[in-house]
């Protein structure tokens, strides 16, 4: 229960700064990664796992293994690709 409250508080405080500028689902997925997998969130921010999307695709830069948040990244990728189609 404490983890859920912390996640909700993190989401609410961060979302207030970007409300209306980002997709809520994307932001929630990234917030979960930020909360549970801080190092991986930083790596995503630095584009260590994925391309920058300049060619309108979402591709891993290299074979990604041993990433605890990979399932969440895949959900994010699926949503991103769905909106592009």
JODA-V380638 format. One record per pair of residues at least 12 apart in sequence whose ideal C-beta (glycine too) atoms are under 10 Angstrom apart, sorted by the first residue. I is the first residue (numbers start at 0). J is the second residue. Records with the same first field share a line. If there is no record, write none. Layout:
I->J  J
This chain:
2->34  35
5->34
6->27  30  31  33  34  35
7->30  34
8->34
9->30  31  33  34
10->23  26  27  29  30  31  33  34
11->30
12->30
13->26  29  30  33
14->26  27  30
22->75  78  79  82
24->74  75  78
25->74  75  78  79  82
27->71  74  75
28->68  71  72  73  74  75  76  78
29->43  44  68  71  72  75
31->68  71  74  75
32->66  67  68  71  72  75
33->68
35->67  68  71
36->66  67  68  69  71  72
38->66  67  68
39->66  67  68  69  71  72
40->68
42->63  66  68
43->66  68  71  72  75
46->60
47->60  61  63
48->60  61  63  66  68  69  72
49->63  72  75  76  79
52->79  83
55->79  80  83
56->76  79  80  83
57->72  73  75  76  77  78  79  80  83
58->76
59->72  76
